[in-house]
Amino acid sequence: ALETVTVSQDYINTQVSFRWIRCLDTMLDNKEKSWFSLKETKSIAADYGILSAIEVSEMLSLFNELGVLVHLTATATLSDIVTTNPQWLIDKISKVILDRRFHLDTNKFRSVGLREDAERLYETAVASGDLLEYLWGRQHTPFFLDFMRRTFLLSDYRFNGKKRFLIPSMLDQAESPLTTKKMPRPKRKERQFSIDFPSDHLPSGVFERIVCLCVSNSSNVEKPFLPPRLWKTTAQVWFGKEDLDCLYILREPERLRISIWNAEAENKYLHIVTSILHKIQADIMGEKFTWELKEWSETKGSFQPYTLANKTRKETTNYQGLELEDFLSSLAQ
């Protein structure tokens, strides 16, 4: 049965030019390199008679789809790198997403004047550009910034007049009751929602990616009431200038809990959350990633399906294929 299914796959029956295969072999056989610039790739391709930029693009698209190399095209910076050793990507990303208990070496950061930057990353998940350049190298930093933006592993963090970068996977601090008491609280009862997932299990990385895109959206707001307040399992993000313009997200093992402080902005904030979920589904998780939105019912004392509770609310839009910048712009509409 497995052989039958395998043979029926489209990629098994795809005819590939011998020139393309020789080009690929030449790149893969070079064990000293983990990546090639697009210019280098075109030069190798030309040696085998592949002279058209369109044909080079088609070749790289096919090999990327087959998983024999990595070539992303969402931005010019991403397009300029052809990765032949995926472990190189993993090793680079692992320089900023790591377990500080085992991998933090403060001495190496102290010697280059980046100790405070490193401590900020490991304590608040916010990295400076200087620190990322040190970890990734100046040449590759623009590529990895774009790569992690497009996979929702990093977002621009533009608050307090400084541009830094948030890496939500590094959030490791539990929300302190003392800290919570200092937070602005809603002046009237907030609206409560639940996002439930199949098998009562919240997929790994979903909370962090929601935080990532929420912070990106907040960064585009002119003078939000406060910068985001972020912890390992909770997040408070402001999308406006008033204290009530806040979205509170709580991660539980089986679901996400959402509090909206400004009831008048309920539709707007639910649109932001559900659009982000659709974007994660389209770009990262795939169609099997599903969820159900519920709202708290005071009369029933439990969460009830949102669409059944009020059918007049706005349908969620599917943002598949939308560029990241356009997607973030759409959230502000």
C-alpha positions as CSV (number, residue, x, y, z in Angstrom):
1,A,0.0,0.0,0.0
2,L,2.8,2.4,0.9
3,E,4.6,1.7,-2.5
4,T,1.3,2.4,-4.3
5,V,0.7,5.7,-2.6
6,T,4.4,6.8,-3.1
7,V,4.4,6.0,-6.8
8,S,1.1,8.0,-7.2
9,Q,2.7,11.2,-5.9
10,D,3.2,14.0,-8.4
11,Y,6.8,14.6,-7.5
12,I,7.7,10.9,-8.3
13,N,6.6,11.4,-11.9
14,T,8.0,14.8,-12.4
15,Q,10.5,14.9,-15.3
16,V,13.6,16.8,-14.3
17,S,16.1,18.2,-16.7
18,F,19.5,16.4,-16.6
19,R,21.2,19.8,-16.5
20,W,19.2,20.7,-13.4
21,I,20.3,17.5,-11.7
22,R,24.0,18.1,-12.6
23,C,23.7,21.7,-11.2
24,L,22.1,20.4,-8.0
25,D,24.8,17.7,-7.6
26,T,27.6,20.2,-8.0
27,M,26.1,22.4,-5.2
28,L,25.4,19.5,-2.9
29,D,28.8,17.9,-3.5
30,N,30.5,21.1,-2.2
31,K,30.7,20.0,1.5
32,E,32.6,23.2,2.4
33,K,29.6,25.4,1.8
34,S,26.2,25.3,3.5
35,W,24.7,28.0,1.3
36,F,25.2,29.8,-2.0
37,S,24.3,33.3,-3.0
38,L,21.8,33.5,-5.9
39,K,24.6,35.0,-8.0
40,E,26.8,31.9,-7.3
41,T,23.9,29.6,-8.0
42,K,23.3,31.3,-11.4
43,S,27.0,31.0,-12.2
44,I,27.0,27.2,-11.5
45,A,23.8,26.9,-13.5
46,A,25.4,28.7,-16.4
47,D,28.1,26.1,-16.5
48,Y,25.4,23.5,-17.4
49,G,23.7,25.7,-20.0
50,I,21.0,27.1,-17.7
51,L,21.2,30.7,-18.8
52,S,17.7,32.0,-18.2
53,A,16.8,33.6,-14.8
54,I,13.3,32.2,-15.2
55,E,14.7,28.7,-15.6
56,V,16.9,29.1,-12.6
57,S,13.9,30.2,-10.6
58,E,11.9,27.3,-11.8
59,M,14.7,24.9,-10.9
60,L,15.1,26.3,-7.4
61,S,11.4,26.3,-6.8
62,L,11.1,22.6,-7.7
63,F,14.1,21.5,-5.6
64,N,12.8,23.6,-2.7
65,E,9.4,21.9,-3.0
66,L,11.1,18.5,-3.1
67,G,13.1,19.4,0.0
68,V,16.5,18.8,-1.4
69,L,17.5,22.5,-0.7
70,V,15.9,25.5,0.8
71,H,15.1,28.6,-1.3
72,L,12.6,31.1,0.1
73,T,11.4,34.0,-2.1
74,A,9.1,36.1,0.2
75,T,11.7,39.0,0.2
76,A,14.7,39.9,-1.9
77,T,16.9,39.2,1.1
78,L,15.6,35.6,1.5
79,S,15.7,35.0,-2.2
80,D,19.4,35.8,-2.3
81,I,20.3,32.7,-0.2
82,V,20.1,29.1,-1.5
83,T,20.6,26.7,1.5
84,T,22.0,23.3,0.6
85,N,22.6,22.2,4.3
86,P,19.4,22.8,6.4
87,Q,21.4,22.0,9.5
88,W,23.1,25.4,9.0
89,L,19.7,27.1,9.4
90,I,19.0,25.1,12.6
91,D,22.5,25.9,14.0
92,K,22.1,29.6,13.4
93,I,18.6,29.8,14.8
94,S,19.8,27.8,17.8
95,K,22.1,30.6,18.7
96,V,19.2,32.8,19.8
97,I,16.5,30.1,20.7
98,L,18.2,28.0,23.4
99,D,17.9,26.9,27.0
100,R,19.8,29.4,29.0
101,R,20.3,26.9,31.8
102,F,22.7,24.9,29.6
103,H,24.0,27.2,26.9
104,L,24.4,30.6,28.4
105,D,28.1,31.7,28.5
106,T,28.1,35.3,29.9
107,N,31.9,35.5,29.6
108,K,31.9,35.5,25.8
109,F,29.3,38.3,25.8
110,R,31.2,40.3,28.4
111,S,34.3,40.3,26.3
112,V,32.6,42.0,23.4
113,G,30.6,44.4,25.4
114,L,27.2,42.6,24.9
115,R,26.6,41.2,28.4
116,E,23.6,43.5,29.1
117,D,22.2,42.7,25.6
118,A,22.5,39.0,26.2
119,E,20.9,39.2,29.7
120,R,18.0,41.2,28.2
121,L,17.4,38.5,25.6
122,Y,17.4,35.7,28.2
123,E,15.3,37.6,30.7
124,T,12.8,39.5,28.5
125,A,13.1,37.7,25.1
126,V,14.0,41.0,23.5
127,A,17.3,41.1,21.4
128,S,19.3,44.1,20.2
129,G,20.5,44.3,16.6
130,D,24.1,44.3,17.8
131,L,23.6,41.0,19.7
132,L,22.0,39.3,16.7
133,E,24.8,40.5,14.4
134,Y,27.3,39.0,16.9
135,L,25.5,35.7,17.0
136,W,24.7,35.4,13.3
137,G,27.4,37.5,11.6
138,R,26.7,40.8,9.9
139,Q,26.5,39.2,6.5
140,H,23.7,36.8,7.5
141,T,21.7,38.9,10.0
142,P,19.3,40.4,7.4
143,F,18.6,37.0,6.0
144,F,17.8,35.4,9.4
145,L,15.7,38.4,10.5
146,D,13.5,37.9,7.4
147,F,13.5,34.2,7.8
148,M,12.4,34.3,11.4
149,R,9.8,37.1,10.7
150,R,8.2,34.9,8.0
151,T,8.1,31.9,10.2
152,F,6.6,34.0,13.1
153,L,9.6,33.2,15.4
154,L,10.6,36.9,15.7
155,S,8.9,40.3,15.5
156,D,10.1,43.8,15.3
157,Y,9.8,45.4,18.8
158,R,9.6,49.2,18.3
159,F,8.7,50.6,21.7
160,N,10.2,53.3,23.9
161,G,11.9,54.9,20.9
162,K,14.2,51.9,20.3
163,K,14.1,49.2,17.6
164,R,14.7,45.7,18.9
165,F,13.5,42.2,18.2
166,L,11.2,40.0,20.2
167,I,11.8,36.2,20.2
168,P,8.7,34.8,22.0
169,S,10.2,31.3,22.3
170,M,12.6,32.8,24.8
171,L,9.9,33.9,27.2
172,D,10.7,32.0,30.3
173,Q,9.4,34.2,33.2
174,A,6.2,33.3,35.0
175,E,3.8,36.2,35.5
176,S,4.4,37.5,39.0
177,P,1.3,38.3,41.2
178,L,3.1,41.5,42.3
179,T,3.7,42.5,38.7
180,T,0.0,41.8,37.9
181,K,-1.2,44.1,40.6
182,K,0.7,47.0,39.0
183,M,-1.0,46.4,35.6
184,P,-3.9,48.6,34.6
185,R,-7.1,46.7,35.2
186,P,-10.4,47.1,33.3
187,K,-12.8,49.7,34.7
188,R,-15.7,47.4,33.8
189,K,-16.1,43.7,33.3
190,E,-14.1,42.5,30.3
191,R,-15.3,40.0,27.7
192,Q,-14.0,36.5,28.0
193,F,-13.3,34.1,25.1
194,S,-11.8,30.6,24.7
195,I,-10.0,29.2,21.7
196,D,-10.3,25.4,21.9
197,F,-8.2,22.9,19.9
198,P,-8.9,19.3,18.8
199,S,-8.1,16.6,21.4
200,D,-8.0,19.3,24.1
201,H,-4.4,20.0,23.3
202,L,-2.8,23.4,22.4
203,P,-0.2,22.7,19.6
204,S,3.3,23.6,20.4
205,G,4.4,27.1,19.3
206,V,1.0,28.5,18.6
207,F,0.9,30.8,21.7
208,E,4.4,32.1,20.8
209,R,3.4,32.8,17.2
210,I,0.2,34.6,18.2
211,V,2.3,36.8,20.6
212,C,4.8,37.4,17.8
213,L,2.1,38.7,15.4
214,C,0.2,40.6,18.1
215,V,3.4,42.5,19.0
216,S,4.1,43.2,15.3
217,N,0.7,44.7,15.1
218,S,1.1,46.7,18.3
219,S,4.5,48.0,17.0
220,N,2.6,49.6,14.1
221,V,0.2,51.5,16.5
222,E,1.1,55.1,17.1
223,K,2.0,55.4,20.8
224,P,0.1,52.4,22.3
225,F,-0.9,52.9,25.9
226,L,1.9,50.6,27.1
227,P,4.5,48.3,25.6
228,P,3.5,44.7,25.6
229,R,3.8,42.8,28.9
230,L,4.9,39.3,28.1
231,W,5.5,36.2,30.2
232,K,5.8,32.5,29.5
233,T,2.1,31.7,29.5
234,T,0.5,35.2,29.5
235,A,0.6,38.3,27.3
236,Q,-0.9,41.7,27.5
237,V,-0.8,43.7,24.3
238,W,-2.2,47.2,23.6
239,F,-3.6,48.1,20.2
240,G,-4.6,51.7,21.1
241,K,-3.8,54.7,23.2
242,E,-6.2,54.0,26.0
243,D,-5.8,51.7,29.0
244,L,-8.7,49.5,27.9
245,D,-7.3,49.0,24.4
246,C,-5.7,45.8,25.6
247,L,-5.8,42.1,24.7
248,Y,-5.0,39.6,27.4
249,I,-4.0,36.1,26.4
250,L,-3.5,33.2,28.7
251,R,-2.0,29.9,27.6
252,E,-3.5,26.8,29.2
253,P,-2.5,23.2,28.3
254,E,-5.6,22.6,26.3
255,R,-6.7,26.1,25.1
256,L,-6.1,29.8,24.9
257,R,-8.1,32.2,27.1
258,I,-8.7,35.6,25.7
259,S,-9.9,38.7,27.6
260,I,-11.0,41.9,25.8
261,W,-11.1,44.9,28.1
262,N,-12.8,47.2,25.7
263,A,-16.2,45.7,24.8
264,E,-16.8,48.2,22.1
265,A,-13.7,46.9,20.3
266,E,-14.7,43.3,20.6
267,N,-15.2,42.7,16.9
268,K,-11.9,44.4,16.1
269,Y,-9.8,42.4,18.5
270,L,-11.5,39.1,17.7
271,H,-10.8,39.9,14.0
272,I,-7.1,40.3,14.9
273,V,-6.9,37.1,16.9
274,T,-8.8,34.9,14.4
275,S,-7.0,36.4,11.4
276,I,-3.7,35.6,13.1
277,L,-4.8,32.0,13.6
278,H,-5.7,31.7,9.9
279,K,-2.3,33.2,9.0
280,I,-0.6,30.6,11.2
281,Q,-2.7,27.9,9.6
282,A,-1.9,29.0,6.0
283,D,1.8,29.7,6.4
284,I,3.0,27.3,9.1
285,M,0.6,24.6,10.5
286,G,-1.4,23.5,7.4
287,E,-5.1,22.7,7.0
288,K,-5.2,20.2,9.8
289,F,-4.7,23.0,12.3
290,T,-8.2,23.9,13.4
291,W,-9.8,25.6,16.4
292,E,-13.2,26.6,17.8
293,L,-13.9,30.1,19.2
294,K,-16.1,30.2,22.2
295,E,-17.4,33.0,24.5
296,W,-18.3,33.0,28.1
297,S,-22.0,32.8,28.9
298,E,-23.0,34.3,32.2
299,T,-26.4,32.6,32.0
300,K,-25.0,29.1,31.4
301,G,-21.8,29.5,33.4
302,S,-19.6,28.1,30.7
303,F,-18.0,28.8,27.3
304,Q,-20.4,28.5,24.4
305,P,-19.6,28.4,20.6
306,Y,-19.2,31.9,19.4
307,T,-20.9,31.5,16.0
308,L,-23.9,30.0,17.6
309,A,-24.2,32.6,20.2
310,N,-24.3,35.5,17.7
311,K,-24.5,34.8,13.9
312,T,-24.3,38.4,13.0
313,R,-20.7,38.9,13.7
314,K,-18.1,39.3,11.0
315,E,-16.8,36.2,9.3
316,T,-13.1,35.5,9.5
317,T,-11.0,36.3,6.4
318,N,-8.5,33.8,5.0
319,Y,-5.1,35.5,4.5
320,Q,-3.4,32.7,2.7
321,G,-0.8,34.0,0.3
322,L,-0.8,37.5,1.8
323,E,2.6,39.0,2.3
324,L,3.5,39.7,6.0
325,E,3.5,43.5,5.7
326,D,0.2,43.5,3.9
327,F,-1.3,41.1,6.4
328,L,-0.2,43.3,9.3
329,S,-1.6,46.4,7.5
330,S,-5.0,44.6,7.1
331,L,-5.2,44.1,10.9
332,A,-5.3,47.8,11.4
333,Q,-8.3,48.4,9.1
